[in-house]
Amino acid sequence: MHDHILSAVPGSPGYATQLELLEVWPGPNFAQSPPAMPIESEAALFEARDKGAVVIFSDEVALHAVVTGPAK
């Protein structure tokens, strides 16, 4: 599945059209402690990372993208 998690959405403090692309891969504890899938918030992503369920990699890629559409 290919999803995006934004730390801020249009109209909220901190929203910008420049964003850093990060990759998320299963971590060493993914099978032992799977996170609720899909991960739908920045807080849930960091919680899964802290449990070793996922690993976050920086591709050192910055994107300029305007976000449109419904927010969950």
Buried (B, 14 or more C-beta within 10 A) or exposed (E): EEEEBBBEEEEEEEEEEEBEEBEBEBBEBBEEEEBEEEBEEEEBBEBBBEBBBBBEEEEEEEEEEEBEEEEE
